[in-house]
């Protein structure tokens, strides 16, 4: 099984197949729209990947800049963005902490399932500073009154929210206790078309042990909890 960074660089198609089964009850967008309206706004998205969230937002927004470190992933996002009637869009391959975008160009800056990777072993000594730099870039592109939104995992295979490991829990405490974010959570369960497909795609992305775990729990519907953190920039 390739590691997740290799997946993002080289296996966009397989990753896109996995995420196509996610949030089958379509709960994520209503949870986001309850925080703020996306109608006719300008959005910059960090970690857009293959564009699942981009397409949800692009159906409502005026413009969307989808950013990701991996151009390989963005190639899958472009057809989804092109389906959004009337949306002005572009993709940008860039690192989260050094985004080549002008100041005050957006009403919403959104990062989905991406900043949490900075808590990995590669940033063990510097993750707070690194996440702070990325959030500073998100704040920089926002107009006064804009909204900063972060989406991240609260557990795949979990029916109640629980950070998968302590490093993520510390990151979430940083957002809420130190940086002033509000938070909520929502179930974004996967629904696969067969148990074999569920085992194949989850073990591809989450690890080989997921083949046995999915089959043992008969997880054609795989529970997932997703956290949403947000704050308004004045």
MARDO-742606 format. One record per atom (N, C-alpha, C): x, y, z; residue number from 1; residue in one letter. Coordinates in steps of 0.2 Angstrom, whole numbers. Atoms other than C-alpha are relative to their C-alpha. Example, Ala and Ser with C-alpha at 12.3 -4.5 7.8 and 13.67 -1.06 7.14 Angstrom:
<nubas>
NUBA, px, py, pz, nr, rest
NUBA, 4, -6, 0, 1, A;
NUBA, 62, -22, 39, 1, A;
NUBA, 4, 6, 0, 1, A;
NUBA, -4, -6, -1, 2, S;
NUBA, 68, -5, 36, 2, S;
NUBA, -4, 5, 3, 2, S;
</nubas>
This chain:
<nubas>
NUBA, px, py, pz, nr, rest
NUBA, 4, -6, 0, 1, X;
NUBA, 0, 0, 0, 1, X;
NUBA, 4, 6, 0, 1, X;
NUBA, -4, -6, -1, 2, X;
NUBA, 7, 17, -4, 2, X;
NUBA, -2, 4, 6, 2, X;
NUBA, 2, -4, -5, 3, X;
NUBA, 8, 30, 9, 3, X;
NUBA, -4, 6, -2, 3, X;
NUBA, 5, -4, 2, 4, X;
NUBA, -4, 44, 9, 4, X;
NUBA, 3, 6, -5, 4, X;
NUBA, -3, -5, 4, 5, X;
NUBA, 8, 57, 2, 5, X;
NUBA, 1, -2, -7, 5, X;
NUBA, -1, 3, 6, 6, X;
NUBA, 12, 45, -12, 6, X;
NUBA, -6, 0, -4, 6, X;
NUBA, 6, 0, 3, 7, X;
NUBA, -6, 43, -15, 7, X;
NUBA, -2, 7, -3, 7, X;
NUBA, 2, -7, 2, 8, X;
NUBA, -9, 62, -17, 8, X;
NUBA, 4, 2, -6, 8, X;
NUBA, -4, -2, 5, 9, X;
NUBA, 6, 63, -29, 9, X;
NUBA, -1, -5, -6, 9, X;
NUBA, -1, 5, 6, 10, X;
NUBA, 3, 47, -40, 10, X;
NUBA, -7, -3, -1, 10, X;
NUBA, 5, 5, 1, 11, X;
NUBA, -14, 39, -37, 11, X;
NUBA, -7, 4, 1, 11, X;
NUBA, 6, -4, -1, 12, X;
NUBA, -27, 53, -39, 12, X;
NUBA, -7, -4, -2, 12, X;
NUBA, 7, 3, 3, 13, X;
NUBA, -40, 42, -49, 13, X;
NUBA, -2, -5, 6, 13, X;
NUBA, 2, 4, -5, 14, X;
NUBA, -40, 29, -35, 14, X;
NUBA, -3, 4, 6, 14, X;
NUBA, 2, -4, -5, 15, X;
NUBA, -42, 42, -22, 15, X;
NUBA, -7, 3, -1, 15, X;
NUBA, 6, -3, 2, 16, X;
NUBA, -56, 50, -31, 16, X;
NUBA, -6, -5, 0, 16, X;
NUBA, 5, 5, -1, 17, X;
NUBA, -65, 34, -32, 17, X;
NUBA, -2, -1, 7, 17, X;
NUBA, 2, 1, -7, 18, X;
NUBA, -64, 32, -13, 18, X;
NUBA, -5, 6, 2, 18, X;
NUBA, 4, -6, -2, 19, X;
NUBA, -71, 50, -10, 19, X;
NUBA, -6, 0, -3, 19, X;
NUBA, 7, 0, 3, 20, X;
NUBA, -85, 47, -22, 20, X;
NUBA, -5, -3, 4, 20, X;
NUBA, 5, 3, -5, 21, X;
NUBA, -93, 36, -9, 21, X;
NUBA, -1, 3, 6, 21, X;
NUBA, 0, -3, -7, 22, X;
NUBA, -91, 48, 5, 22, X;
NUBA, -6, 5, 0, 22, X;
NUBA, 5, -4, -2, 23, X;
NUBA, -105, 58, 13, 23, X;
NUBA, -6, -1, -4, 23, X;
NUBA, 5, 2, 5, 24, X;
NUBA, -118, 48, 4, 24, X;
NUBA, -7, 3, 2, 24, X;
NUBA, 6, -4, -2, 25, X;
NUBA, -132, 57, 14, 25, X;
NUBA, 0, 7, -1, 25, X;
NUBA, -1, -7, 2, 26, X;
NUBA, -125, 74, 8, 26, X;
NUBA, -2, 4, 6, 26, X;
NUBA, 1, -4, -6, 27, X;
NUBA, -124, 81, 25, 27, X;
NUBA, 5, 6, 1, 27, X;
NUBA, -5, -5, -1, 28, X;
NUBA, -108, 91, 23, 28, X;
NUBA, -2, 7, -2, 28, X;
NUBA, 2, -6, 3, 29, X;
NUBA, -114, 105, 12, 29, X;
NUBA, -5, 4, 5, 29, X;
NUBA, 5, -4, -4, 30, X;
NUBA, -129, 110, 23, 30, X;
NUBA, 3, 2, 6, 30, X;
NUBA, -3, -2, -6, 31, X;
NUBA, -118, 110, 38, 31, X;
NUBA, 5, 6, -1, 31, X;
NUBA, -4, -6, 2, 32, X;
NUBA, -106, 122, 29, 32, X;
NUBA, -4, 6, -1, 32, X;
NUBA, 4, -6, 1, 33, X;
NUBA, -120, 133, 23, 33, X;
NUBA, -4, 3, 6, 33, X;
NUBA, 3, -2, -7, 34, X;
NUBA, -127, 134, 41, 34, X;
NUBA, 5, 5, 3, 34, X;
NUBA, -5, -4, -3, 35, X;
NUBA, -111, 143, 45, 35, X;
NUBA, 0, 7, -4, 35, X;
NUBA, 1, -6, 4, 36, X;
NUBA, -112, 155, 31, 36, X;
NUBA, -2, -1, -7, 36, X;
NUBA, 3, 1, 6, 37, X;
NUBA, -120, 157, 14, 37, X;
NUBA, 6, 0, -5, 37, X;
NUBA, -5, 0, 5, 38, X;
NUBA, -109, 152, -1, 38, X;
NUBA, -3, 3, -7, 38, X;
NUBA, 3, -3, 6, 39, X;
NUBA, -121, 161, -14, 39, X;
NUBA, 3, 6, -2, 39, X;
NUBA, -3, -6, 3, 40, X;
NUBA, -112, 172, -25, 40, X;
NUBA, 6, 3, 3, 40, X;
NUBA, -6, -2, -3, 41, X;
NUBA, -96, 173, -15, 41, X;
NUBA, 6, -2, -4, 41, X;
NUBA, -6, 2, 3, 42, X;
NUBA, -78, 172, -20, 42, X;
NUBA, 4, -5, 6, 42, X;
NUBA, -3, 5, -5, 43, X;
NUBA, -69, 156, -12, 43, X;
NUBA, 7, -2, -2, 43, X;
NUBA, -7, 4, 2, 44, X;
NUBA, -51, 150, -11, 44, X;
NUBA, 0, -6, 5, 44, X;
NUBA, 0, 7, -3, 45, X;
NUBA, -49, 132, -6, 45, X;
NUBA, 7, -3, 1, 45, X;
NUBA, -6, 3, -1, 46, X;
NUBA, -34, 125, 2, 46, X;
NUBA, -1, -8, 0, 46, X;
NUBA, 1, 7, 0, 47, X;
NUBA, -31, 106, -1, 47, X;
NUBA, -6, -2, -4, 47, X;
NUBA, 6, 2, 3, 48, X;
NUBA, -44, 105, -14, 48, X;
NUBA, 0, -7, -3, 48, X;
NUBA, 0, 7, 2, 49, X;
NUBA, -38, 88, -20, 49, X;
NUBA, -3, -1, -7, 49, X;
NUBA, 4, 1, 6, 50, X;
NUBA, -49, 80, -33, 50, X;
NUBA, -6, 3, -1, 50, X;
NUBA, 5, -5, 2, 51, X;
NUBA, -62, 93, -31, 51, X;
NUBA, -7, -2, 3, 51, X;
NUBA, 6, 2, -2, 52, X;
NUBA, -76, 84, -21, 52, X;
NUBA, -4, 6, 4, 52, X;
NUBA, 3, -6, -4, 53, X;
NUBA, -79, 99, -9, 53, X;
NUBA, 0, 6, -5, 53, X;
NUBA, 0, -5, 5, 54, X;
NUBA, -75, 111, -23, 54, X;
NUBA, -6, 0, -4, 54, X;
NUBA, 7, 0, 4, 55, X;
NUBA, -90, 105, -33, 55, X;
NUBA, -6, 2, 4, 55, X;
NUBA, 5, -1, -5, 56, X;
NUBA, -101, 106, -18, 56, X;
NUBA, -1, 8, 0, 56, X;
NUBA, 1, -7, -1, 57, X;
NUBA, -97, 124, -16, 57, X;
NUBA, 0, 4, -6, 57, X;
NUBA, 0, -4, 7, 58, X;
NUBA, -94, 129, -34, 58, X;
NUBA, -7, 0, -3, 58, X;
NUBA, 7, 0, 2, 59, X;
NUBA, -113, 125, -37, 59, X;
NUBA, -3, 6, 2, 59, X;
NUBA, 4, -6, -3, 60, X;
NUBA, -117, 141, -27, 60, X;
NUBA, 5, 6, -1, 60, X;
NUBA, -5, -6, -1, 61, X;
NUBA, -101, 152, -27, 61, X;
NUBA, 0, 4, -7, 61, X;
NUBA, -1, -4, 6, 62, X;
NUBA, -97, 166, -39, 62, X;
NUBA, 7, -2, -3, 62, X;
NUBA, -6, 2, 3, 63, X;
NUBA, -79, 161, -41, 63, X;
NUBA, 4, -5, 5, 63, X;
NUBA, -4, 4, -4, 64, X;
NUBA, -67, 148, -34, 64, X;
NUBA, 7, -2, -2, 64, X;
NUBA, -7, 1, 2, 65, X;
NUBA, -49, 146, -34, 65, X;
NUBA, 2, -7, 4, 65, X;
NUBA, -1, 7, -3, 66, X;
NUBA, -45, 127, -30, 66, X;
NUBA, 8, -1, 0, 66, X;
NUBA, -7, 0, -1, 67, X;
NUBA, -27, 126, -23, 67, X;
NUBA, 2, -7, 3, 67, X;
NUBA, -3, 6, -3, 68, X;
NUBA, -17, 110, -19, 68, X;
NUBA, 7, -1, -2, 68, X;
NUBA, -7, 1, 1, 69, X;
NUBA, 1, 105, -18, 69, X;
NUBA, 1, -4, -6, 69, X;
NUBA, -1, 5, 6, 70, X;
NUBA, -1, 91, -31, 70, X;
NUBA, -4, 2, -6, 70, X;
NUBA, 4, -1, 6, 71, X;
NUBA, -6, 96, -48, 71, X;
NUBA, -3, -6, -3, 71, X;
NUBA, 3, 6, 2, 72, X;
NUBA, -9, 78, -51, 72, X;
NUBA, -7, -1, 3, 72, X;
NUBA, 6, 0, -2, 73, X;
NUBA, -24, 79, -40, 73, X;
NUBA, -5, 5, -3, 73, X;
NUBA, 5, -5, 3, 74, X;
NUBA, -31, 95, -47, 74, X;
NUBA, -2, -1, -7, 74, X;
NUBA, 3, 2, 6, 75, X;
NUBA, -32, 87, -64, 75, X;
NUBA, -7, -3, 0, 75, X;
NUBA, 6, 3, -1, 76, X;
NUBA, -46, 77, -57, 76, X;
NUBA, -6, 5, 2, 76, X;
NUBA, 5, -5, -2, 77, X;
NUBA, -54, 93, -50, 77, X;
NUBA, -3, 4, -5, 77, X;
NUBA, 2, -5, 5, 78, X;
NUBA, -55, 103, -66, 78, X;
NUBA, -7, -3, -3, 78, X;
NUBA, 7, 2, 3, 79, X;
NUBA, -70, 92, -74, 79, X;
NUBA, -5, 2, 5, 79, X;
NUBA, 6, -1, -5, 80, X;
NUBA, -80, 94, -58, 80, X;
NUBA, -1, 8, 0, 80, X;
NUBA, 1, -7, 0, 81, X;
NUBA, -77, 113, -58, 81, X;
NUBA, -4, 2, -6, 81, X;
NUBA, 3, -2, 6, 82, X;
NUBA, -82, 114, -76, 82, X;
NUBA, -7, -1, 0, 82, X;
NUBA, 7, 2, 0, 83, X;
NUBA, -99, 106, -72, 83, X;
NUBA, -4, 6, 4, 83, X;
NUBA, 4, -5, -4, 84, X;
NUBA, -103, 121, -61, 84, X;
NUBA, -2, 6, -4, 84, X;
NUBA, 2, -5, 5, 85, X;
NUBA, -113, 133, -72, 85, X;
NUBA, 1, 7, 3, 85, X;
NUBA, -1, -7, -2, 86, X;
NUBA, -108, 151, -71, 86, X;
NUBA, 6, 1, 5, 86, X;
NUBA, -6, -1, -5, 87, X;
NUBA, -93, 148, -59, 87, X;
NUBA, 6, 2, -4, 87, X;
NUBA, -7, -2, 3, 88, X;
NUBA, -77, 157, -63, 88, X;
NUBA, 5, -3, 5, 88, X;
NUBA, -4, 5, -4, 89, X;
NUBA, -64, 145, -57, 89, X;
NUBA, 7, 0, -3, 89, X;
NUBA, -7, 2, 2, 90, X;
NUBA, -45, 141, -58, 90, X;
NUBA, 3, -5, 5, 90, X;
NUBA, -4, 4, -5, 91, X;
NUBA, -33, 129, -50, 91, X;
NUBA, 7, 2, 0, 91, X;
NUBA, -7, -2, -2, 92, X;
NUBA, -17, 133, -42, 92, X;
NUBA, 4, -5, 3, 92, X;
NUBA, -4, 4, -3, 93, X;
NUBA, -3, 121, -38, 93, X;
NUBA, 5, 4, 4, 93, X;
NUBA, -5, -4, -4, 94, X;
NUBA, 6, 128, -23, 94, X;
NUBA, -1, -3, 7, 94, X;
NUBA, 0, 2, -7, 95, X;
NUBA, 11, 125, -5, 95, X;
NUBA, -4, 4, 5, 95, X;
NUBA, 5, -4, -4, 96, X;
NUBA, -1, 130, 9, 96, X;
NUBA, 3, 6, 3, 96, X;
NUBA, -3, -6, -3, 97, X;
NUBA, 11, 142, 17, 97, X;
NUBA, 3, 5, -4, 97, X;
NUBA, -3, -5, 5, 98, X;
NUBA, 16, 151, 1, 98, X;
NUBA, -5, 0, -6, 98, X;
NUBA, 5, 0, 5, 99, X;
NUBA, 0, 154, -9, 99, X;
NUBA, 1, 6, -4, 99, X;
NUBA, -1, -6, 4, 100, X;
NUBA, 3, 165, -24, 100, X;
NUBA, -6, 3, -2, 100, X;
NUBA, 6, -4, 1, 101, X;
NUBA, -13, 175, -22, 101, X;
NUBA, 0, 6, 3, 101, X;
NUBA, 0, -7, -3, 102, X;
NUBA, -17, 193, -19, 102, X;
NUBA, -3, 0, 7, 102, X;
NUBA, 3, -2, -7, 103, X;
NUBA, -22, 200, -2, 103, X;
NUBA, -8, 1, -2, 103, X;
NUBA, 7, -2, 0, 104, X;
NUBA, -41, 202, 1, 104, X;
NUBA, -4, -2, -7, 104, X;
NUBA, 3, 2, 6, 105, X;
NUBA, -47, 192, -14, 105, X;
NUBA, -6, -4, 0, 105, X;
NUBA, 5, 5, -1, 106, X;
NUBA, -60, 181, -6, 106, X;
NUBA, -4, 1, 6, 106, X;
NUBA, 5, 0, -5, 107, X;
NUBA, -75, 180, 5, 107, X;
NUBA, 1, -6, 5, 107, X;
NUBA, -1, 7, -4, 108, X;
NUBA, -71, 162, 11, 108, X;
NUBA, 6, -3, -2, 108, X;
NUBA, -6, 4, 0, 109, X;
NUBA, -55, 153, 14, 109, X;
NUBA, -1, -6, 3, 109, X;
NUBA, 2, 6, -2, 110, X;
NUBA, -58, 135, 16, 110, X;
NUBA, 6, -5, -1, 110, X;
NUBA, -5, 6, 0, 111, X;
NUBA, -46, 120, 20, 111, X;
NUBA, -3, -6, 2, 111, X;
NUBA, 3, 6, -1, 112, X;
NUBA, -53, 103, 19, 112, X;
NUBA, 4, -6, 1, 112, X;
NUBA, -4, 7, -1, 113, X;
NUBA, -44, 87, 27, 113, X;
NUBA, 7, 1, -2, 113, X;
NUBA, -7, -1, 2, 114, X;
NUBA, -27, 95, 24, 114, X;
NUBA, 5, 3, 5, 114, X;
NUBA, -4, -3, -5, 115, X;
NUBA, -20, 105, 38, 115, X;
NUBA, 2, -5, 6, 115, X;
NUBA, -2, 5, -5, 116, X;
NUBA, -20, 90, 50, 116, X;
NUBA, 6, -4, -2, 116, X;
NUBA, -6, 4, 2, 117, X;
NUBA, -6, 82, 40, 117, X;
NUBA, 6, 3, 2, 117, X;
NUBA, -5, -3, -3, 118, X;
NUBA, 5, 95, 47, 118, X;
NUBA, 2, -2, 7, 118, X;
NUBA, -2, 3, -7, 119, X;
NUBA, 4, 85, 64, 119, X;
NUBA, 4, -6, -1, 119, X;
NUBA, -4, 6, 1, 120, X;
NUBA, 13, 71, 56, 120, X;
NUBA, 7, 0, 3, 120, X;
NUBA, -7, 0, -2, 121, X;
NUBA, 30, 65, 61, 121, X;
NUBA, 5, 4, -3, 121, X;
NUBA, -4, -5, 4, 122, X;
NUBA, 38, 76, 48, 122, X;
NUBA, 0, 7, 3, 122, X;
NUBA, 1, -6, -3, 123, X;
NUBA, 32, 91, 58, 123, X;
NUBA, 0, 0, 7, 123, X;
NUBA, 1, 2, -7, 124, X;
NUBA, 33, 84, 75, 124, X;
NUBA, 2, 6, 5, 124, X;
NUBA, -3, -6, -4, 125, X;
NUBA, 43, 99, 82, 125, X;
NUBA, -3, 7, -2, 125, X;
NUBA, 2, -7, 2, 126, X;
NUBA, 35, 113, 72, 126, X;
NUBA, -7, 0, -3, 126, X;
NUBA, 7, 0, 3, 127, X;
NUBA, 17, 108, 68, 127, X;
NUBA, -4, 6, 2, 127, X;
NUBA, 4, -6, -2, 128, X;
NUBA, 10, 123, 78, 128, X;
NUBA, 2, 6, -5, 128, X;
NUBA, -2, -5, 5, 129, X;
NUBA, 21, 135, 68, 129, X;
NUBA, -2, -1, -7, 129, X;
NUBA, 1, 1, 7, 130, X;
NUBA, 18, 127, 52, 130, X;
NUBA, -8, 1, -2, 130, X;
NUBA, 7, -2, 1, 131, X;
NUBA, -1, 127, 54, 131, X;
NUBA, -2, 7, 1, 131, X;
NUBA, 1, -8, -1, 132, X;
NUBA, -1, 145, 60, 132, X;
NUBA, 2, 3, -6, 132, X;
NUBA, -2, -4, 6, 133, X;
NUBA, 8, 150, 44, 133, X;
NUBA, -5, -2, -6, 133, X;
NUBA, 5, 1, 5, 134, X;
NUBA, -5, 141, 33, 134, X;
NUBA, -6, 4, 2, 134, X;
NUBA, 6, -4, -2, 135, X;
NUBA, -19, 149, 43, 135, X;
NUBA, 1, 8, -1, 135, X;
NUBA, -2, -7, 2, 136, X;
NUBA, -10, 166, 41, 136, X;
NUBA, -1, 2, -7, 136, X;
NUBA, 1, -1, 7, 137, X;
NUBA, -11, 164, 22, 137, X;
NUBA, -7, 0, -1, 137, X;
NUBA, 7, 0, 1, 138, X;
NUBA, -29, 160, 23, 138, X;
NUBA, -3, 6, 2, 138, X;
NUBA, 2, -6, -2, 139, X;
NUBA, -32, 175, 33, 139, X;
NUBA, 2, 6, -5, 139, X;
NUBA, -3, -6, 5, 140, X;
NUBA, -22, 186, 21, 140, X;
NUBA, -4, 1, -6, 140, X;
NUBA, 4, -1, 6, 141, X;
NUBA, -33, 182, 6, 141, X;
NUBA, -7, 2, 1, 141, X;
NUBA, 7, -2, -1, 142, X;
NUBA, -49, 186, 15, 142, X;
NUBA, -1, 8, 0, 142, X;
NUBA, 2, -6, -1, 143, X;
NUBA, -58, 202, 14, 143, X;
NUBA, -3, 1, 7, 143, X;
NUBA, 3, -1, -6, 144, X;
NUBA, -64, 211, 30, 144, X;
NUBA, -7, -3, 0, 144, X;
NUBA, 6, 3, 0, 145, X;
NUBA, -79, 201, 36, 145, X;
NUBA, 0, -7, -3, 145, X;
NUBA, -1, 7, 3, 146, X;
NUBA, -73, 185, 27, 146, X;
NUBA, 0, -5, 6, 146, X;
NUBA, 1, 6, -5, 147, X;
NUBA, -75, 168, 35, 147, X;
NUBA, 6, -5, -2, 147, X;
NUBA, -5, 5, 0, 148, X;
NUBA, -61, 155, 38, 148, X;
NUBA, -3, -6, 2, 148, X;
NUBA, 3, 6, -2, 149, X;
NUBA, -67, 137, 38, 149, X;
NUBA, 5, -6, -1, 149, X;
NUBA, -4, 6, 0, 150, X;
NUBA, -57, 121, 42, 150, X;
NUBA, -4, -6, 1, 150, X;
NUBA, 4, 6, 0, 151, X;
NUBA, -64, 104, 39, 151, X;
NUBA, 6, -6, 1, 151, X;
NUBA, -5, 5, -1, 152, X;
NUBA, -55, 89, 46, 152, X;
NUBA, -3, -6, 4, 152, X;
NUBA, 3, 6, -3, 153, X;
NUBA, -57, 71, 53, 153, X;
NUBA, -1, 0, 7, 153, X;
NUBA, 1, 2, -7, 154, X;
NUBA, -65, 66, 69, 154, X;
NUBA, -1, -7, 1, 154, X;
NUBA, 0, 7, 0, 155, X;
NUBA, -64, 48, 65, 155, X;
NUBA, -3, -4, -5, 155, X;
NUBA, 3, 4, 5, 156, X;
NUBA, -67, 36, 51, 156, X;
NUBA, -1, -7, 3, 156, X;
NUBA, 2, 6, -3, 157, X;
NUBA, -76, 20, 57, 157, X;
NUBA, -3, 2, 7, 157, X;
NUBA, 2, -3, -6, 158, X;
NUBA, -82, 31, 72, 158, X;
NUBA, -7, 2, -1, 158, X;
NUBA, 7, -2, 0, 159, X;
NUBA, -101, 34, 76, 159, X;
NUBA, 0, 7, 4, 159, X;
NUBA, 0, -6, -4, 160, X;
NUBA, -97, 48, 88, 160, X;
NUBA, 7, 4, -1, 160, X;
NUBA, -6, -4, 1, 161, X;
NUBA, -83, 62, 86, 161, X;
NUBA, 5, -2, 5, 161, X;
NUBA, -6, 1, -5, 162, X;
NUBA, -66, 57, 93, 162, X;
NUBA, 6, 0, -5, 162, X;
NUBA, -6, -1, 4, 163, X;
NUBA, -49, 63, 86, 163, X;
NUBA, 4, -7, -1, 163, X;
NUBA, -3, 6, 0, 164, X;
NUBA, -40, 48, 79, 164, X;
NUBA, 7, -1, 4, 164, X;
NUBA, -6, 0, -4, 165, X;
NUBA, -24, 52, 88, 165, X;
NUBA, 1, 7, 4, 165, X;
NUBA, -1, -5, -4, 166, X;
NUBA, -17, 64, 101, 166, X;
NUBA, 2, 6, -3, 166, X;
NUBA, -3, -6, 3, 167, X;
NUBA, -8, 75, 89, 167, X;
NUBA, -6, 4, -3, 167, X;
NUBA, 5, -3, 3, 168, X;
NUBA, -24, 79, 80, 168, X;
NUBA, -5, 3, 5, 168, X;
NUBA, 4, -3, -5, 169, X;
NUBA, -33, 82, 96, 169, X;
NUBA, 3, 7, 3, 169, X;
NUBA, -4, -6, -2, 170, X;
NUBA, -19, 95, 101, 170, X;
NUBA, -1, 5, -5, 170, X;
NUBA, 1, -5, 5, 171, X;
NUBA, -22, 103, 84, 171, X;
NUBA, -7, 3, 1, 171, X;
NUBA, 6, -3, -1, 172, X;
NUBA, -40, 105, 87, 172, X;
NUBA, -1, 4, 6, 172, X;
NUBA, 0, -4, -5, 173, X;
NUBA, -37, 112, 104, 173, X;
NUBA, 3, 7, -1, 173, X;
NUBA, -3, -6, 3, 174, X;
NUBA, -26, 125, 96, 174, X;
NUBA, -5, 4, -3, 174, X;
NUBA, 5, -4, 4, 175, X;
NUBA, -40, 130, 84, 175, X;
NUBA, -5, 3, 5, 175, X;
NUBA, 6, -2, -4, 176, X;
NUBA, -53, 132, 98, 176, X;
NUBA, 3, 4, 6, 176, X;
NUBA, -2, -3, -6, 177, X;
NUBA, -43, 137, 113, 177, X;
NUBA, 5, 6, -1, 177, X;
NUBA, -5, -5, 1, 178, X;
NUBA, -29, 148, 106, 178, X;
NUBA, -2, 5, -6, 178, X;
NUBA, 1, -4, 6, 179, X;
NUBA, -35, 154, 89, 179, X;
NUBA, -8, 2, -1, 179, X;
NUBA, 7, -3, 0, 180, X;
NUBA, -54, 157, 93, 180, X;
NUBA, -4, -2, -5, 180, X;
NUBA, 5, 3, 5, 181, X;
NUBA, -62, 145, 81, 181, X;
NUBA, -6, -3, 4, 181, X;
NUBA, 6, 4, -2, 182, X;
NUBA, -80, 139, 84, 182, X;
NUBA, 0, -7, -4, 182, X;
NUBA, -1, 7, 3, 183, X;
NUBA, -83, 121, 80, 183, X;
NUBA, -7, -3, 0, 183, X;
NUBA, 6, 5, 0, 184, X;
NUBA, -97, 108, 76, 184, X;
NUBA, 3, -6, -4, 184, X;
NUBA, -2, 6, 4, 185, X;
NUBA, -97, 91, 68, 185, X;
NUBA, -6, -3, -3, 185, X;
NUBA, 6, 3, 4, 186, X;
NUBA, -107, 81, 56, 186, X;
NUBA, 2, -7, -2, 186, X;
NUBA, -1, 6, 3, 187, X;
NUBA, -108, 63, 50, 187, X;
NUBA, 1, 0, -7, 187, X;
NUBA, -1, 0, 7, 188, X;
NUBA, -101, 60, 33, 188, X;
NUBA, 1, -7, -3, 188, X;
NUBA, -1, 7, 1, 189, X;
NUBA, -103, 41, 31, 189, X;
NUBA, 1, -1, -7, 189, X;
NUBA, -1, 3, 6, 190, X;
NUBA, -97, 32, 16, 190, X;
NUBA, -5, -6, -1, 190, X;
NUBA, 4, 6, 2, 191, X;
NUBA, -109, 20, 7, 191, X;
NUBA, 3, -3, -7, 191, X;
NUBA, -3, 3, 6, 192, X;
NUBA, -100, 8, -5, 192, X;
NUBA, -5, -5, -3, 192, X;
NUBA, 4, 4, 4, 193, X;
NUBA, -108, -3, -18, 193, X;
NUBA, 1, -7, 1, 193, X;
NUBA, -1, 7, -2, 194, X;
NUBA, -101, -19, -11, 194, X;
NUBA, 5, 0, 6, 194, X;
NUBA, -5, 1, -6, 195, X;
NUBA, -91, -26, 4, 195, X;
NUBA, 7, 0, -3, 195, X;
NUBA, -6, 1, 3, 196, X;
NUBA, -77, -30, -8, 196, X;
NUBA, 3, 7, -2, 196, X;
NUBA, -2, -7, 2, 197, X;
NUBA, -76, -12, -15, 197, X;
NUBA, 2, 4, 7, 197, X;
NUBA, -2, -4, -6, 198, X;
NUBA, -76, -5, 3, 198, X;
NUBA, 6, -2, 3, 198, X;
NUBA, -6, 2, -2, 199, X;
NUBA, -62, -16, 8, 199, X;
NUBA, 6, 2, -4, 199, X;
NUBA, -5, -2, 4, 200, X;
NUBA, -52, -12, -7, 200, X;
NUBA, 2, 7, 1, 200, X;
NUBA, -2, -7, 0, 201, X;
NUBA, -53, 6, -6, 201, X;
NUBA, 2, 3, 6, 201, X;
NUBA, -2, -3, -6, 202, X;
NUBA, -52, 9, 12, 202, X;
NUBA, 7, -3, 2, 202, X;
NUBA, -7, 3, -1, 203, X;
NUBA, -36, -3, 13, 203, X;
NUBA, 5, 4, -4, 203, X;
NUBA, -4, -4, 4, 204, X;
NUBA, -29, 7, -1, 204, X;
NUBA, 2, 6, 3, 204, X;
NUBA, -1, -6, -3, 205, X;
NUBA, -30, 23, 8, 205, X;
NUBA, 2, 0, 7, 205, X;
NUBA, -1, -1, -7, 206, X;
NUBA, -31, 20, 27, 206, X;
NUBA, 5, -5, 2, 206, X;
NUBA, -4, 5, -2, 207, X;
NUBA, -20, 4, 28, 207, X;
NUBA, -2, -7, -1, 207, X;
NUBA, 1, 6, 1, 208, X;
NUBA, -19, -14, 25, 208, X;
NUBA, -5, -3, 5, 208, X;
NUBA, 4, 3, -5, 209, X;
NUBA, -28, -18, 41, 209, X;
NUBA, -7, 1, -1, 209, X;
NUBA, 7, -2, 1, 210, X;
NUBA, -44, -10, 35, 210, X;
NUBA, -3, -5, -4, 210, X;
NUBA, 3, 6, 3, 211, X;
NUBA, -47, -25, 24, 211, X;
NUBA, -4, -4, 5, 211, X;
NUBA, 4, 4, -5, 212, X;
NUBA, -51, -36, 39, 212, X;
NUBA, -5, 4, 4, 212, X;
NUBA, 5, -4, -4, 213, X;
NUBA, -59, -22, 49, 213, X;
NUBA, -6, 1, -4, 213, X;
NUBA, 6, -1, 4, 214, X;
NUBA, -71, -18, 35, 214, X;
NUBA, -4, -6, 0, 214, X;
NUBA, 4, 6, 1, 215, X;
NUBA, -76, -36, 32, 215, X;
NUBA, -3, -2, 7, 215, X;
NUBA, 2, 2, -6, 216, X;
NUBA, -77, -40, 51, 216, X;
NUBA, -7, 4, 2, 216, X;
NUBA, 5, -4, -1, 217, X;
NUBA, -89, -25, 53, 217, X;
NUBA, -6, 0, -5, 217, X;
NUBA, 5, 0, 6, 218, X;
NUBA, -99, -28, 37, 218, X;
NUBA, -1, 7, -2, 218, X;
NUBA, 0, -8, 1, 219, X;
NUBA, -95, -9, 33, 219, X;
NUBA, -1, 1, -7, 219, X;
NUBA, 2, -3, 7, 220, X;
NUBA, -104, -7, 16, 220, X;
NUBA, -1, 7, 2, 220, X;
NUBA, 0, -7, -3, 221, X;
NUBA, -109, 9, 26, 221, X;
NUBA, 5, 1, 5, 221, X;
NUBA, -5, -1, -4, 222, X;
NUBA, -94, 15, 34, 222, X;
NUBA, -1, 7, 4, 222, X;
NUBA, 1, -6, -4, 223, X;
NUBA, -97, 28, 48, 223, X;
NUBA, 6, 4, 0, 223, X;
NUBA, -6, -5, 0, 224, X;
NUBA, -86, 44, 48, 224, X;
NUBA, -3, 6, 3, 224, X;
NUBA, 2, -6, -3, 225, X;
NUBA, -87, 59, 59, 225, X;
NUBA, 5, 6, -3, 225, X;
NUBA, -4, -6, 3, 226, X;
NUBA, -81, 76, 52, 226, X;
NUBA, -1, 6, 4, 226, X;
NUBA, 1, -7, -4, 227, X;
NUBA, -77, 92, 62, 227, X;
NUBA, 1, 6, -5, 227, X;
NUBA, 0, -6, 4, 228, X;
NUBA, -79, 109, 55, 228, X;
NUBA, 1, 6, 5, 228, X;
NUBA, -2, -5, -4, 229, X;
NUBA, -70, 124, 63, 229, X;
NUBA, -1, 7, -4, 229, X;
NUBA, 0, -6, 4, 230, X;
NUBA, -73, 142, 58, 230, X;
NUBA, 0, 6, 4, 230, X;
NUBA, 0, -6, -3, 231, X;
NUBA, -71, 160, 62, 231, X;
NUBA, 0, 6, -5, 231, X;
NUBA, 0, -6, 4, 232, X;
NUBA, -74, 177, 55, 232, X;
NUBA, 6, 5, 1, 232, X;
NUBA, -6, -4, 0, 233, X;
NUBA, -60, 188, 50, 233, X;
NUBA, -2, 8, 0, 233, X;
NUBA, 2, -7, 0, 234, X;
NUBA, -63, 207, 54, 234, X;
NUBA, 6, 5, -2, 234, X;
</nubas>
